[in-house]
Structure formats: structure tokens, C-alpha cells
């Protein structure tokens, strides 16, 4: 099982716009092939460090949810969160999005790091039922491609701003 990875894509939109799309976790279903919905919890209404949300996931016929906590909310630069371990779901993963301006838009890097592996019996289940969890980079490529499509359609980088 790969415990970390990253994918970078160039998107023709500014860092602030891209940060806004990613940090609005209620829009995750537009981009992620697996997380179809997220809602802020515990009175949170937006991305600030410590804010919590619940993501609802689906892969084929399997459904589950995870509570998450925002680690970093630095507009236009970085957004990161972690899955919160519980007695049933003991693993934890940090997810990070970094935004670096370029002459053509923004280099967006999505990365993950598993900070707590699931128990060994759960790894066997993951290998069998969710084999793509053994290396999340292909799913991350799909997420970033969908982000690119939305951003370039809705908020393209104007030539007069870029250059």
C-alpha cells in the first residue's frame, strides 16, 4: 500500500479562485470520483483551521462516511485536512492542496499521506473491495482534471491579468 503520493496539474485560473473551489468542501462531489458529498459540522460554515466536516463516499456498491478536520486554510496558497480516526475507522490520512501561481495560471498539487494505517484485517478488506486505495494517485488525477474543467469554464484566467 502506497502511504503517500502527489499529483500536479496546471490550471488556467488564479490561485484564489482554485482555493475557493477546493476549500468549499460542499462542492467536493463536483470533482472527486469517490467523495460525493461533504457538509460542515459542529457549527462550522467555512474553511478555517479546526473546522470539521463529514464526507460521504461511494465506490461501486460500498458506501461510507468520514469526519474530517481542516488543518490548514491559507487562501490562495494551501488547504489541507485530515480524516479523524475513530474506534471503528482507526486510520487517518492528511490531504493537502497547494496552489502556486505560474505565468499560465496555477500549478495545483494534491497530495496525501497516510499518518495512521488501518489495522491489518482492514487492509485485507481494502485490497479486495477498494483496490484503488492502494495508490490514490489515479483518483487524484481525476479530481484535478474535474477541477480544471470547472475552473477554466467558470473562472478562466484572463490574458490581461496573467501577463
N, CA, C and O of each residue as an XYZ file, in Angstrom:
652
protein
N       0.847     -1.178      0.000
C       0.000      0.000      0.000
C       0.887      1.233      0.000
O       1.756      1.389      0.857
N       0.659      2.095     -0.960
C       1.390      3.362     -1.027
C       0.853      4.260      0.078
O      -0.359      4.455      0.176
N       1.725      4.807      0.906
C       1.290      5.616      2.045
C       1.345      7.117      1.780
O       0.962      7.915      2.635
N       1.820      7.501      0.596
C       1.808      8.918      0.238
C       1.918      9.042     -1.270
O       2.325      8.110     -1.964
N       1.548     10.208     -1.757
C       1.659     10.468     -3.186
C       1.183     11.863     -3.492
O       0.510     12.499     -2.682
N       1.544     12.340     -4.687
C       1.079     13.652     -5.104
C       0.941     13.703     -6.608
O       1.591     12.962     -7.347
N       0.066     14.609     -7.041
C      -0.192     14.828     -8.452
C      -0.287     16.340     -8.645
O      -0.870     17.040     -7.817
N       0.288     16.840     -9.738
C       0.237     18.273    -10.043
C      -0.343     18.464    -11.433
O      -0.092     17.676    -12.345
N      -1.129     19.535    -11.576
C      -1.721     19.896    -12.860
C      -1.671     21.413    -12.999
O      -1.767     22.135    -12.007
N      -1.522     21.889    -14.220
C      -1.572     23.321    -14.495
C      -2.998     23.681    -14.885
O      -3.581     23.068    -15.779
N      -3.556     24.685    -14.206
C      -4.933     25.110    -14.466
C      -4.924     26.591    -14.817
O      -4.276     27.394    -14.145
N      -5.644     26.945    -15.868
C      -5.726     28.327    -16.330
C      -6.713     29.138    -15.508
O      -7.712     29.629    -16.033
N      -6.434     29.278    -14.235
C      -7.239     30.100    -13.319
C      -6.312     30.568    -12.210
O      -5.246     29.988    -12.002
N      -6.710     31.611    -11.498
C      -5.836     32.149    -10.464
C      -5.920     31.329     -9.179
O      -6.909     30.636     -8.944
N      -4.870     31.410     -8.341
C      -4.829     30.616     -7.109
C      -6.018     30.859     -6.174
O      -6.522     29.916     -5.564
N      -6.466     32.097     -6.055
C      -7.580     32.402     -5.140
C      -8.859     31.703     -5.580
O      -9.606     31.185     -4.750
N      -9.108     31.690     -6.879
C     -10.300     31.018     -7.404
C     -10.228     29.521     -7.132
O     -11.202     28.918     -6.683
N      -9.082     28.930     -7.402
C      -8.919     27.491     -7.214
C      -9.005     27.114     -5.741
O      -9.620     26.108     -5.387
N      -8.396     27.909     -4.896
C      -8.513     27.674     -3.456
C      -9.989     27.697     -3.054
O     -10.445     26.831     -2.308
N     -10.722     28.678     -3.545
C     -12.142     28.787     -3.205
C     -12.941     27.557     -3.609
O     -13.833     27.126     -2.878
N     -12.626     26.994     -4.763
C     -13.327     25.783     -5.209
C     -13.009     24.592     -4.319
O     -13.906     23.835     -3.947
N     -11.739     24.423     -3.975
C     -11.312     23.271     -3.186
C     -11.732     23.409     -1.724
O     -12.212     22.447     -1.123
N     -11.554     24.586     -1.155
C     -11.835     24.787      0.271
C     -13.325     24.819      0.579
O     -13.716     24.694      1.740
N     -14.163     24.984     -0.440
C     -15.611     24.858     -0.239
C     -15.940     23.376     -0.337
O     -16.328     22.878     -1.394
N     -15.778     22.681      0.782
C     -15.918     21.222      0.771
C     -17.300     20.766      0.325
O     -17.465     19.617     -0.083
N     -18.291     21.642      0.395
C     -19.638     21.262     -0.056
C     -19.674     21.036     -1.569
O     -20.659     20.506     -2.083
N     -18.630     21.423     -2.284
C     -18.564     21.220     -3.740
C     -17.746     19.992     -4.139
O     -17.570     19.736     -5.330
N     -17.245     19.232     -3.170
C     -16.344     18.117     -3.470
C     -16.954     17.113     -4.450
O     -16.237     16.508     -5.247
N     -18.260     16.936     -4.393
C     -18.919     15.990     -5.296
C     -18.775     16.344     -6.755
O     -18.942     15.478     -7.613
N     -18.467     17.602     -7.068
C     -18.253     18.026     -8.452
C     -16.913     17.535     -8.991
O     -16.725     17.448    -10.205
N     -15.984     17.215     -8.094
C     -14.622     16.905     -8.516
C     -14.173     15.480     -8.215
O     -13.541     14.842     -9.056
N     -14.485     14.983     -7.048
C     -13.966     13.698     -6.599
C     -14.717     12.520     -7.205
O     -15.946     12.540     -7.268
N     -13.995     11.489     -7.655
C     -14.667     10.293     -8.143
C     -15.214      9.418     -7.013
O     -15.944      8.461     -7.273
N     -14.866      9.738     -5.758
C     -15.274      8.887     -4.649
C     -16.064      9.627     -3.569
O     -17.060      9.102     -3.071
N     -15.644     10.816     -3.207
C     -16.362     11.587     -2.183
C     -17.460     12.381     -2.890
O     -17.177     13.301     -3.658
N     -18.695     12.020     -2.627
C     -19.814     12.589     -3.375
C     -20.485     13.760     -2.673
O     -21.238     14.511     -3.291
N     -20.213     13.915     -1.387
C     -20.872     14.987     -0.656
C     -20.089     15.289      0.615
O     -19.507     14.390      1.222
N     -20.076     16.543      1.010
C     -19.492     16.918      2.302
C     -20.318     18.061      2.872
O     -20.817     18.919      2.143
N     -20.447     18.049      4.180
C     -21.188     19.105      4.884
C     -20.397     19.516      6.111
O     -19.832     18.685      6.823
N     -20.373     20.831      6.339
C     -19.732     21.354      7.539
C     -20.490     20.867      8.760
O     -21.703     20.664      8.701
N     -19.779     20.677      9.870
C     -20.383     20.187     11.107
C     -19.986     21.071     12.286
O     -19.113     21.933     12.185
N     -20.650     20.824     13.387
C     -20.327     21.470     14.661
C     -20.339     22.993     14.568
O     -19.530     23.663     15.210
N     -21.256     23.537     13.770
C     -21.386     24.985     13.649
C     -20.447     25.630     12.653
O     -20.531     26.836     12.423
N     -19.545     24.849     12.048
C     -18.632     25.415     11.048
C     -19.410     25.757      9.785
O     -20.369     25.074      9.427
N     -18.987     26.820      9.119
C     -19.646     27.205      7.876
C     -18.644     27.489      6.766
O     -19.023     27.905      5.671
N     -17.375     27.265      7.048
C     -16.356     27.508      6.039
C     -14.999     27.037      6.500
O     -14.836     26.558      7.622
N     -14.016     27.181      5.608
C     -12.684     26.627      5.854
C     -11.838     27.486      6.795
O     -11.325     28.535      6.406
N     -11.704     27.031      8.017
C     -10.759     27.601      8.985
C     -10.114     26.423      9.714
O     -10.729     25.368      9.864
N      -8.890     26.606     10.159
C      -8.212     25.531     10.880
C      -9.071     25.089     12.059
O      -9.556     25.916     12.831
N      -9.252     23.790     12.188
C     -10.057     23.220     13.261
C     -11.504     22.950     12.886
O     -12.187     22.199     13.583
N     -11.990     23.546     11.799
C     -13.374     23.295     11.360
C     -13.503     21.829     10.954
O     -12.567     21.222     10.434
N     -14.693     21.281     11.208
C     -14.936     19.873     10.885
C     -16.051     19.726      9.862
O     -16.975     20.535      9.784
N     -15.926     18.666      9.087
C     -16.962     18.338      8.115
C     -17.036     16.828      7.975
O     -16.114     16.107      8.357
N     -18.145     16.362      7.421
C     -18.308     14.937      7.151
C     -18.416     14.751      5.646
O     -19.233     15.383      4.977
N     -17.557     13.852      5.128
C     -17.598     13.496      3.720
C     -18.293     12.158      3.547
O     -18.058     11.220      4.310
N     -19.140     12.076      2.550
C     -19.848     10.832      2.224
C     -19.275     10.274      0.930
O     -19.223     10.954     -0.095
N     -18.844      9.008      1.006
C     -18.112      8.378     -0.086
C     -18.868      7.179     -0.648
O     -19.696      6.560      0.020
N     -18.549      6.883     -1.898
C     -19.120      5.702     -2.534
C     -18.149      5.187     -3.586
O     -17.550      5.959     -4.335
N     -18.009      3.879     -3.625
C     -17.238      3.215     -4.658
C     -17.970      1.918     -4.988
O     -18.069      1.005     -4.167
N     -18.469      1.871     -6.198
C     -19.347      0.771     -6.612
C     -20.514      0.680     -5.624
O     -21.241      1.659     -5.457
N     -20.708     -0.443     -4.981
C     -21.848     -0.615     -4.063
C     -21.497     -0.309     -2.612
O     -22.354     -0.402     -1.734
N     -20.253      0.051     -2.359
C     -19.807      0.325     -0.987
C     -20.024      1.798     -0.664
O     -19.686      2.668     -1.466
N     -20.588      2.081      0.512
C     -20.842      3.447      0.981
C     -20.251      3.610      2.376
O     -20.351      2.699      3.198
N     -19.637      4.755      2.654
C     -19.131      5.050      3.988
C     -18.977      6.565      4.125
O     -19.036      7.304      3.142
N     -18.782      6.998      5.340
C     -18.533      8.414      5.567
C     -17.353      8.559      6.521
O     -17.005      7.638      7.260
N     -16.750      9.742      6.480
C     -15.625     10.057      7.370
C     -15.777     11.478      7.881
O     -16.155     12.388      7.144
N     -15.473     11.645      9.158
C     -15.379     13.004      9.710
C     -13.973     13.494      9.425
O     -13.002     12.742      9.508
N     -13.885     14.758      9.091
C     -12.605     15.358      8.735
C     -12.426     16.670      9.481
O     -13.394     17.290      9.921
N     -11.176     17.080      9.615
C     -10.843     18.327     10.293
C      -9.863     19.121      9.433
O      -8.861     18.589      8.955
N     -10.171     20.402      9.248
C      -9.293     21.273      8.474
C      -8.003     21.493      9.271
O      -8.043     21.831     10.454
N      -6.871     21.300      8.612
C      -5.561     21.532      9.222
C      -5.057     22.928      8.847
O      -4.656     23.710      9.709
N      -5.085     23.222      7.549
C      -4.580     24.495      7.033
C      -5.616     25.122      6.115
O      -6.168     24.455      5.240
N      -5.874     26.397      6.317
C      -6.764     27.166      5.443
C      -6.066     28.488      5.150
O      -6.308     29.491      5.821
N      -5.200     28.480      4.147
C      -4.406     29.641      3.766
C      -4.839     30.050      2.353
O      -4.303     29.539      1.370
N      -5.806     30.967      2.250
C      -6.407     31.296      0.950
C      -5.377     31.583     -0.148
O      -4.438     32.359      0.028
N      -5.599     30.919     -1.290
C      -4.740     31.086     -2.445
C      -3.417     30.346     -2.371
O      -2.660     30.332     -3.341
N      -3.127     29.723     -1.219
C      -1.840     29.033     -1.059
C      -1.996     27.548     -0.750
O      -1.442     26.697     -1.446
N      -2.769     27.243      0.317
C      -2.858     25.834      0.733
C      -4.140     25.579      1.508
O      -4.599     26.402      2.301
N      -4.702     24.395      1.244
C      -5.842     23.892      2.010
C      -5.532     22.448      2.342
O      -5.194     21.666      1.452
N      -5.643     22.079      3.618
C      -5.401     20.685      3.984
C      -6.370     20.255      5.086
O      -6.862     21.066      5.871
N      -6.619     18.959      5.109
C      -7.492     18.380      6.128
C      -7.049     16.959      6.399
O      -6.263     16.379      5.649
N      -7.567     16.409      7.484
C      -7.250     15.023      7.832
C      -8.538     14.285      8.122
O      -9.522     14.877      8.566
N      -8.525     12.983      7.866
C      -9.633     12.148      8.307
C      -9.393     11.853      9.782
O      -8.277     11.532     10.189
N     -10.442     11.964     10.566
C     -10.333     11.793     12.015
C     -10.493     10.320     12.363
O     -11.508      9.713     12.018
N      -9.504      9.733     13.043
C      -9.639      8.322     13.422
C     -10.726      8.137     14.483
O     -10.941      9.002     15.333
N     -11.401      6.997     14.412
C     -12.414      6.626     15.406
C     -12.118      5.200     15.855
O     -11.187      4.569     15.355
N     -12.898      4.700     16.786
C     -12.679      3.322     17.249
C     -12.940      2.319     16.132
O     -12.339      1.245     16.120
N     -13.827      2.650     15.190
C     -14.141      1.748     14.087
C     -13.220      1.981     12.885
O     -12.774      1.027     12.248
N     -12.942      3.236     12.584
C     -12.080      3.605     11.455
C     -10.820      4.233     12.033
O     -10.739      5.449     12.204
N      -9.851      3.397     12.326
C      -8.675      3.827     13.081
C      -7.615      4.516     12.241
O      -6.694      5.127     12.781
N      -7.737      4.424     10.937
C      -6.745      5.042     10.069
C      -6.955      6.552      9.982
O      -8.005      7.067     10.366
N      -5.960      7.240      9.483
C      -6.053      8.682      9.267
C      -5.155      9.064      8.103
O      -4.036      8.569      7.968
N      -5.665      9.946      7.275
C      -4.924     10.430      6.115
C      -4.987     11.945      6.090
O      -6.045     12.533      6.313
N      -3.856     12.574      5.819
C      -3.804     14.015      5.582
C      -3.899     14.250      4.078
O      -3.182     13.623      3.297
N      -4.788     15.156      3.679
C      -4.965     15.548      2.282
C      -4.589     17.014      2.157
O      -5.038     17.837      2.955
N      -3.775     17.353      1.168
C      -3.310     18.732      1.009
C      -3.426     19.167     -0.446
O      -3.133     18.407     -1.369
N      -3.866     20.422     -0.624
C      -3.889     21.080     -1.928
C      -3.010     22.314     -1.816
O      -3.215     23.152     -0.937
N      -2.020     22.428     -2.718
C      -1.153     23.602     -2.762
C      -1.360     24.312     -4.092
O      -1.551     23.675     -5.128
N      -1.321     25.646     -4.049
C      -1.590     26.470     -5.225
C      -0.392     27.383     -5.462
O      -0.074     28.214     -4.612
N       0.275     27.240     -6.607
C       1.450     28.049     -6.938
C       1.190     28.790     -8.242
O       0.983     28.160     -9.279
N       1.200     30.131     -8.202
C       0.956     30.882     -9.434
C       2.060     30.635    -10.467
O       3.236     30.505    -10.126
N       1.652     30.575    -11.729
C       2.588     30.459    -12.843
C       2.206     31.519    -13.872
O       1.200     32.208    -13.708
N       2.988     31.650    -14.911
C       2.666     32.630    -15.953
C       1.405     32.236    -16.728
O       0.782     33.083    -17.368
N       1.029     30.960    -16.673
C      -0.139     30.469    -17.412
C      -1.330     30.149    -16.525
O      -2.330     29.617    -17.007
N      -1.242     30.463    -15.243
C      -2.345     30.129    -14.338
C      -1.821     29.709    -12.982
O      -1.148     30.473    -12.290
N      -2.144     28.473    -12.613
C      -1.769     27.979    -11.291
C      -1.390     26.511    -11.386
O      -2.087     25.715    -12.015
N      -0.280     26.166    -10.754
C       0.077     24.759    -10.590
C      -0.607     24.292     -9.304
O      -0.316     24.791     -8.217
N      -1.508     23.340     -9.442
C      -2.236     22.807     -8.292
C      -1.681     21.417     -7.998
O      -1.637     20.554     -8.874
N      -1.261     21.217     -6.758
C      -0.743     19.919     -6.336
C      -1.649     19.362     -5.259
O      -1.880     20.004     -4.234
N      -2.157     18.179     -5.492
C      -2.919     17.452     -4.476
C      -2.013     16.340     -3.964
O      -1.377     15.635     -4.748
N      -1.959     16.189     -2.644
C      -1.135     15.130     -2.068
C      -1.866     14.472     -0.908
O      -2.800     15.028     -0.330
N      -1.411     13.277     -0.592
C      -1.948     12.578      0.577
C      -0.819     11.893      1.316
O       0.204     11.522      0.739
N      -1.035     11.738      2.600
C      -0.108     10.978      3.428
C      -0.919     10.234      4.475
O      -1.631     10.842      5.274
N      -0.805      8.926      4.464
C      -1.482      8.123      5.476
C      -0.649      8.220      6.743
O       0.488      7.751      6.785
N      -1.215      8.825      7.769
C      -0.477      9.022      9.018
C      -0.749      7.905     10.018
O       0.026      7.693     10.951
N      -1.854      7.191      9.817
C      -2.177      6.007     10.626
C      -2.769      4.965      9.695
O      -3.845      5.162      9.129
N      -2.070      3.869      9.542
C      -2.560      2.790      8.680
C      -3.769      2.102      9.321
O      -3.895      2.071     10.545
N      -4.648      1.558      8.494
C      -5.734      0.748      9.050
C      -5.160     -0.519      9.677
O      -4.057     -0.936      9.322
N      -5.892     -1.135     10.601
C      -5.443     -2.419     11.151
C      -5.282     -3.450     10.026
O      -5.944     -3.359      8.993
N      -4.409     -4.415     10.236
C      -4.096     -5.417      9.216
C      -5.345     -6.094      8.624
O      -5.409     -6.242      7.403
N      -6.340     -6.513      9.427
C      -7.523     -7.136      8.815
C      -8.267     -6.185      7.866
O      -8.829     -6.621      6.862
N      -8.266     -4.885      8.191
C      -8.929     -3.920      7.319
C      -8.152     -3.734      6.020
O      -8.752     -3.489      4.973
N      -6.834     -3.847      6.072
C      -6.031     -3.764      4.846
C      -6.419     -4.865      3.862
O      -6.463     -4.637      2.653
N      -6.698     -6.044      4.378
C      -7.127     -7.148      3.512
C      -8.460     -6.819      2.843
O      -8.662     -7.120      1.666
N      -9.359     -6.207      3.592
C     -10.660     -5.799      3.037
C     -10.458     -4.733      1.966
O     -11.073     -4.794      0.901
N      -9.602     -3.763      2.244
C      -9.333     -2.690      1.281
C      -8.749     -3.265     -0.005
O      -9.166     -2.887     -1.100
N      -7.789     -4.172      0.122
C      -7.187     -4.783     -1.072
C      -8.241     -5.455     -1.949
O      -8.160     -5.427     -3.177
N      -9.211     -6.048     -1.306
C     -10.236     -6.799     -2.052
C     -11.350     -5.907     -2.589
O     -11.747     -6.040     -3.746
N     -11.861     -4.991     -1.749
C     -13.046     -4.216     -2.125
C     -12.746     -2.819     -2.670
O     -13.531     -2.270     -3.442
N     -11.622     -2.254     -2.270
C     -11.258     -0.894     -2.698
C      -9.798     -0.872     -3.166
O      -8.983     -0.142     -2.602
N      -9.463     -1.656     -4.177
C      -8.054     -1.772     -4.567
C      -7.422     -0.447     -4.992
O      -6.205     -0.290     -4.903
N      -8.226      0.498     -5.450
C      -7.660      1.790     -5.841
C      -7.109      2.554     -4.631
O      -6.341      3.500     -4.807
N      -7.483      2.165     -3.416
C      -6.939      2.799     -2.212
C      -5.481      2.402     -1.968
O      -4.813      2.988     -1.116
N      -4.993      1.415     -2.706
C      -3.594      1.026     -2.569
C      -2.667      2.076     -3.184
O      -1.486      2.138     -2.844
N      -3.198      2.894     -4.082
C      -2.473      4.015     -4.688
C      -3.517      5.024     -5.150
O      -4.186      4.808     -6.161
N      -3.658      6.111     -4.424
C      -4.723      7.083     -4.690
C      -4.404      8.060     -5.821
O      -5.257      8.870     -6.183
N      -3.203      8.004     -6.386
C      -2.833      8.985     -7.406
C      -3.748      8.996     -8.631
O      -4.075     10.085     -9.101
N      -4.182      7.865     -9.176
C      -5.099      7.945    -10.318
C      -6.417      8.663     -9.975
O      -6.931      9.422    -10.796
N      -6.957      8.436     -8.794
C      -8.170      9.160     -8.386
C      -7.872     10.652     -8.245
O      -8.704     11.490     -8.594
N      -6.696     10.978     -7.738
C      -6.317     12.383     -7.592
C      -6.194     13.043     -8.969
O      -6.573     14.203     -9.127
N      -5.678     12.332     -9.953
C      -5.609     12.869    -11.321
C      -7.009     13.188    -11.834
O      -7.216     14.222    -12.469
N      -7.968     12.308    -11.561
C      -9.354     12.557    -11.975
C      -9.939     13.768    -11.262
O     -10.638     14.576    -11.875
N      -9.654     13.897     -9.959
C     -10.141     15.033     -9.191
C      -9.607     16.338     -9.761
O     -10.362     17.290     -9.959
N      -8.311     16.382    -10.023
C      -7.714     17.611    -10.536
C      -8.176     17.916    -11.958
O      -8.319     19.085    -12.316
N      -8.408     16.906    -12.762
C      -8.925     17.132    -14.120
C     -10.324     17.750    -14.055
O     -10.637     18.656    -14.827
N     -11.159     17.268    -13.144
C     -12.503     17.837    -12.987
C     -12.432     19.266    -12.443
O     -13.209     20.128    -12.853
N     -11.502     19.516    -11.523
C     -11.297     20.869    -11.009
C     -10.891     21.801    -12.143
O     -11.386     22.924    -12.238
N     -10.002     21.341    -12.990
C      -9.540     22.133    -14.144
C     -10.702     22.474    -15.069
O     -10.855     23.622    -15.485
N     -11.510     21.487    -15.384
C     -12.655     21.713    -16.269
C     -13.582     22.781    -15.692
O     -13.977     23.710    -16.395
N     -13.923     22.649    -14.428
C     -14.829     23.608    -13.788
C     -14.203     24.997    -13.722
O     -14.843     25.983    -14.088
N     -12.969     25.080    -13.264
C     -12.320     26.380    -13.092
C     -12.139     27.100    -14.421
O     -12.407     28.298    -14.515
N     -11.695     26.395    -15.435
C     -11.452     27.045    -16.721
C     -12.750     27.404    -17.434
O     -12.774     28.312    -18.265
N     -13.805     26.711    -17.121
C     -15.117     27.041    -17.692
C     -15.738     28.242    -16.972
O     -16.269     29.152    -17.609
N     -15.664     28.233    -15.626
C     -16.369     29.226    -14.824
C     -15.546     30.456    -14.489
O     -16.113     31.538    -14.332
N     -14.237     30.333    -14.374
C     -13.397     31.468    -13.976
C     -12.040     31.393    -14.678
O     -11.001     31.290    -14.025
N     -12.057     31.445    -16.013
C     -10.776     31.321    -16.725
C      -9.844     32.494    -16.413
O     -10.281     33.599    -16.091
N      -8.565     32.213    -16.519
C      -7.560     33.252    -16.316
C      -7.583     34.177    -17.512
O      -7.394     33.736    -18.646
N      -7.811     35.448    -17.271
C      -7.839     36.420    -18.378
C      -6.416     36.772    -18.774
O      -5.539     36.892    -17.919
N      -6.189     36.937    -20.065
C      -4.854     37.253    -20.588
C      -4.335     38.557    -20.002
O      -3.141     38.674    -19.730
N      -5.208     39.541    -19.803
C      -4.758     40.829    -19.275
C      -4.344     40.733    -17.807
O      -3.595     41.579    -17.319
N      -4.821     39.722    -17.111
C      -4.428     39.525    -15.714
C      -3.167     38.688    -15.644
O      -2.296     38.942    -14.813
N      -3.063     37.686    -16.512
C      -1.948     36.749    -16.461
C      -0.636     37.377    -16.895
O       0.422     37.043    -16.361
N      -0.699     38.267    -17.841
C       0.579     38.652    -18.374
C       0.894     40.067    -18.232
O       1.964     40.507    -18.654
